[in-house]
Amino acid sequence: MALVPFDDRDGFVWWNGSLVPWRDAKLHVLSHGLHYASAVFEGERAYNGKVFKLREHSQRLIDSGRILGFEIPYTVEEIDAATNAVVAANGQPDCYIRPIAWRGSEMMGVSAQQSKINVAIATWAWGSYFSDKEKGIRMCWAKWSRPAPNTAPTSSKAAGLYMICTMSKHEAEKNGYADALMLDWRGQIAEATGANIFLAIDGVLHTPKPDCFLDGITRRSVIAMAKARQIQIVERAIWPDELAQAQEVFLTGTAAEITPVGEIDKYRFTPGPITKALLEDFGRATRGEVDFPIS
Ligand code: PMP
């Protein structure tokens, strides 16, 4: 199938306050965000026209910018409204949404104190992030580790943090795997390249503490769903060899939704009752039949 490039599509992009025709949403090559990764973004999904956990995503965008030292010039209410406007304008009730904020072209150096903060929001039709979701995806170890919180702004959804994710994912795909599992700088299990991870061990759910990676909005939703089902959930440090004890493993993320994992290196898992129950709850939550509050 021919790729349809993202800069040559129909529709609208919300661009610094107004909807512009898709192909006009361009920036100059001398933009600070491009050279110095002074950009933060979000990934959201709309289900039947309604953005799942919109407020939490808009707030995280603002918070991510503050962590990088900049203030997005819109309120959380304005970002929510802009997101809904662009979803409606593009006429795809089931879509992926990409808000991004970046430092502009006013200054080009490490210091960019006077640079203007730009914000854009685009949407596109997008189905499943992974194929093979039924029996579980195949994963390998990433050779890159998540940095320590005093090495990078790890709780920001900052563009620069994705450099090691793309390198890890490309390496995994080159070797026939769907994704890579990243350890953190201590050697503990951290997350996949764009999703958090959960292990079911003898009926109890375990997930790494998000102390050096994104505390995903889907992750928090899944924890709320597990609690509502009275499934015990433990957030803790998890070492790689503990995968040997897990019967079920799955990833969570806006793009990944809940994706069962069948294989990580030499370890094997089978999607079972816990994964299935949470998949059912997630389906109900994204269809708006039930809410699992997370904030
Ligand atoms: N970790 C990384 C590196 C991600 O890119 C994502 C996707 N945003 C997640 C975790 C999951 O976060 P969320 O559930 O908020 O989409």
Boltz pocket constraint, residues with backbone or C-beta under 6 A from the ligand:
constraints:
  - pocket:
      binder: B
      contacts: [[A, 43], [A, 165], [A, 191], [A, 192], [A, 193], [A, 194], [A, 195], [A, 196], [A, 213], [A, 214], [A, 215], [A, 216], [A, 217], [A, 218], [A, 219], [A, 252], [A, 253], [A, 254], [A, 255]]
      max_distance: 6.0
